[in-house]
Amino acid sequence: MIQSDPQTADRAAIAELNARFAWLIDHENGHGVPELFTADGRYGYEGHWCEGRTQIEDFYARRRQRGTRTSRHVFTNSWVVFESDGLALGRSILTLFATDDDPLASACPVCILDYSDTLLRQADGRWRYRERHVLPVFGHMPRLMERETPADARSVDRAARSGSVEQVAEAL
């Protein structure tokens, strides 16, 4: 007899949360992403954190100011461990396809990143991110959380697409 997983519904809800995160970035320019976090949620990478929904919204507002971006955030190899009834730890791999202002850009990944999540069940029963920690594995790490000018960010993206390490280093 096959035993059912008592956390099947929770796993499905967390998978939906991850899919919604990617969809909102790729199709809604990040509008709605802050609501996927707890009020005091953290999102970022070492040295560059958005603390709370207001800072997360500010990050996406700055991203939108940079101009048109086409992206696909493809999350794979996701898994979840439940620490308690209301606390879960998640891991996934992001393969990011993205371009700024170039609809004919190649469909080569910009980077591959590991995501390490801490998730909390809210009073309404919904799961939210308490923290999303991003760790670069391969390729150019988009430096979007740093307060840079739009021209600086575009030059880094162009250099990364060129494949030249020297051009990326110069743009940074």
ROKELO-92657 format. One record per residue (C-alpha): residue in three letters; x, z, y negated; residue number from 1. Coordinates in Angstrom, 2 decimals. Example, Ala and Ser with C-alpha at 12.3 -4.5 7.8 and 13.67 -1.06 7.14 Angstrom:
// ROKELO-92657
R  rest        u        w        v   nr
R   ALA    12.30     7.80     4.50    1
R   SER    13.67     7.14     1.06    2
This chain:
// ROKELO-92657
R  rest        u        w        v   nr
R   MET     0.00     0.00     0.00    1
R   ILE     1.30    -0.95    -3.42    2
R   GLN     1.39     1.92    -5.89    3
R   SER     0.20     1.08    -9.38    4
R   ASP     2.33     1.96   -12.38    5
R   PRO     0.53     4.68   -14.36    6
R   GLN     2.14     3.32   -17.53    7
R   THR     0.99    -0.28   -17.12    8
R   ALA    -1.21    -0.13   -20.22    9
R   ASP     1.58     1.45   -22.27   10
R   ARG     4.06    -1.19   -21.11   11
R   ALA     1.60    -3.93   -22.09   12
R   ALA     1.03    -2.32   -25.51   13
R   ILE     4.78    -2.13   -26.16   14
R   ALA     5.26    -5.74   -25.03   15
R   GLU     2.48    -6.72   -27.45   16
R   LEU     4.19    -4.74   -30.23   17
R   ASN     7.44    -6.63   -29.61   18
R   ALA     5.64    -9.98   -29.57   19
R   ARG     3.78    -9.11   -32.77   20
R   PHE     7.07    -8.15   -34.44   21
R   ALA     8.54   -11.59   -33.69   22
R   TRP     5.34   -13.44   -34.63   23
R   LEU     5.05   -11.72   -38.00   24
R   ILE     8.62   -12.61   -38.89   25
R   ASP     8.41   -16.20   -37.65   26
R   HIS     4.92   -17.08   -38.87   27
R   GLU     4.04   -14.62   -41.64   28
R   ASN     7.43   -14.24   -43.40   29
R   GLY     7.62   -10.61   -42.35   30
R   HIS     4.29    -9.61   -43.89   31
R   GLY     2.87    -6.81   -41.73   32
R   VAL     6.15    -5.83   -40.05   33
R   PRO     6.39    -2.42   -41.80   34
R   GLU     3.06    -1.37   -40.24   35
R   LEU     4.65    -1.73   -36.80   36
R   PHE     6.90     1.23   -37.65   37
R   THR     6.12     4.90   -38.04   38
R   ALA     5.92     6.01   -41.68   39
R   ASP     9.51     7.27   -41.45   40
R   GLY    10.74     4.48   -39.16   41
R   ARG    14.26     3.10   -39.31   42
R   TYR    15.34    -0.52   -38.86   43
R   GLY    18.84    -1.91   -39.06   44
R   TYR    22.38    -1.90   -37.85   45
R   GLU    25.42     0.29   -38.42   46
R   GLY    25.89     0.88   -42.11   47
R   HIS    22.74    -1.00   -43.13   48
R   TRP    19.45     0.79   -42.51   49
R   CYS    15.98     0.44   -43.93   50
R   GLU    14.49     3.93   -43.95   51
R   GLY    10.68     4.09   -44.00   52
R   ARG     8.03     1.44   -44.44   53
R   THR     8.74     0.95   -48.15   54
R   GLN    12.37    -0.01   -47.53   55
R   ILE    11.39    -2.22   -44.59   56
R   GLU     8.90    -4.02   -46.84   57
R   ASP    11.58    -4.34   -49.54   58
R   PHE    13.89    -5.95   -46.98   59
R   TYR    11.30    -8.58   -46.07   60
R   ALA    10.40    -9.14   -49.74   61
R   ARG    14.07    -9.84   -50.48   62
R   ARG    14.17   -12.16   -47.47   63
R   ARG    11.17   -14.11   -48.78   64
R   GLN    12.87   -14.50   -52.18   65
R   ARG    15.67   -16.44   -50.50   66
R   GLY    13.34   -19.37   -49.95   67
R   THR    11.96   -21.24   -46.99   68
R   ARG    13.10   -20.02   -43.59   69
R   THR    12.13   -21.40   -40.22   70
R   SER    12.89   -19.06   -37.34   71
R   ARG    12.01   -18.15   -33.82   72
R   HIS    12.84   -14.67   -32.59   73
R   VAL    12.92   -14.97   -28.79   74
R   PHE    13.03   -11.56   -27.10   75
R   THR    13.94   -11.43   -23.41   76
R   ASN    15.12    -8.97   -20.75   77
R   SER    12.88    -6.27   -22.18   78
R   TRP    12.48    -2.96   -20.44   79
R   VAL    11.03     0.43   -21.29   80
R   VAL    11.73     3.97   -20.08   81
R   PHE     9.15     6.65   -20.83   82
R   GLU    10.78     9.93   -21.84   83
R   SER     7.41    11.66   -22.21   84
R   ASP     3.76    10.76   -22.73   85
R   GLY     4.40     9.87   -26.37   86
R   LEU     8.06     8.81   -26.41   87
R   ALA     9.59     5.63   -25.00   88
R   LEU    12.98     3.98   -25.19   89
R   GLY    13.11     0.20   -25.11   90
R   ARG    15.83    -2.40   -24.81   91
R   SER    15.70    -6.14   -25.30   92
R   ILE    17.83    -9.14   -26.16   93
R   LEU    17.06   -11.33   -29.16   94
R   THR    18.10   -14.97   -29.22   95
R   LEU    17.60   -16.05   -32.82   96
R   PHE    16.99   -19.63   -33.87   97
R   ALA    16.86   -19.94   -37.65   98
R   THR    17.52   -22.17   -40.61   99
R   ASP    17.06   -21.97   -44.35  100
R   ASP    15.72   -25.05   -46.14  101
R   ASP    16.69   -27.46   -43.35  102
R   PRO    13.74   -28.65   -41.25  103
R   LEU    16.03   -31.00   -39.26  104
R   ALA    18.46   -28.27   -38.23  105
R   SER    19.67   -28.13   -34.66  106
R   ALA    17.90   -25.79   -32.26  107
R   CYS    21.11   -23.94   -31.47  108
R   PRO    20.93   -20.14   -31.53  109
R   VAL    22.28   -18.49   -34.66  110
R   CYS    23.11   -15.32   -32.74  111
R   ILE    22.28   -13.11   -29.80  112
R   LEU    21.57    -9.46   -30.55  113
R   ASP    20.77    -6.38   -28.49  114
R   TYR    17.82    -4.31   -29.72  115
R   SER    17.59    -0.63   -28.91  116
R   ASP    14.19     0.88   -29.72  117
R   THR    12.75     4.36   -29.95  118
R   LEU     8.95     4.19   -29.82  119
R   LEU     6.36     6.86   -30.55  120
R   ARG     2.70     6.92   -29.62  121
R   GLN     0.66     7.60   -32.75  122
R   ALA    -2.43     9.80   -33.06  123
R   ASP    -4.59     6.66   -32.76  124
R   GLY    -2.94     5.86   -29.40  125
R   ARG    -0.92     2.92   -30.71  126
R   TRP     2.80     2.62   -30.11  127
R   ARG     5.04     2.21   -33.17  128
R   TYR     8.77     1.83   -33.67  129
R   ARG    10.49     5.01   -34.78  130
R   GLU    13.77     3.12   -34.77  131
R   ARG    15.00    -0.41   -34.08  132
R   HIS    18.76    -0.50   -33.85  133
R   VAL    20.33    -3.97   -33.79  134
R   LEU    23.71    -4.62   -32.18  135
R   PRO    25.40    -8.02   -32.52  136
R   VAL    26.62    -9.53   -29.25  137
R   PHE    27.35   -13.24   -29.94  138
R   GLY    27.46   -15.40   -33.02  139
R   HIS    26.80   -14.84   -36.67  140
R   MET    25.00   -11.60   -37.50  141
R   PRO    22.56   -12.41   -40.31  142
R   ARG    23.51   -10.04   -43.11  143
R   LEU    19.99    -9.92   -44.48  144
R   MET    19.78    -6.15   -44.92  145
R   GLU    22.67    -6.09   -47.30  146
R   ARG    21.81    -6.56   -50.95  147
R   GLU    23.26   -10.01   -51.51  148
R   THR    22.24   -12.84   -53.75  149
R   PRO    20.22   -15.71   -52.28  150
R   ALA    23.08   -18.15   -52.89  151
R   ASP    25.51   -15.90   -50.98  152
R   ALA    23.14   -15.64   -48.02  153
R   ARG    22.58   -19.39   -47.84  154
R   SER    26.33   -20.08   -47.93  155
R   VAL    26.84   -17.71   -44.98  156
R   ASP    24.04   -19.40   -43.03  157
R   ARG    25.43   -22.89   -43.76  158
R   ALA    28.91   -21.78   -42.73  159
R   ALA    27.58   -20.25   -39.51  160
R   ARG    25.80   -23.49   -38.60  161
R   SER    29.02   -25.44   -39.22  162
R   GLY    30.66   -23.57   -36.37  163
R   SER    33.81   -22.92   -38.40  164
R   VAL    35.05   -19.34   -38.18  165
R   GLU    37.11   -19.91   -41.32  166
R   GLN    34.05   -21.05   -43.31  167
R   VAL    32.01   -18.05   -42.14  168
R   ALA    34.80   -15.64   -43.08  169
R   GLU    35.15   -17.31   -46.47  170
R   ALA    31.38   -17.13   -47.10  171
R   LEU    31.29   -13.44   -46.21  172
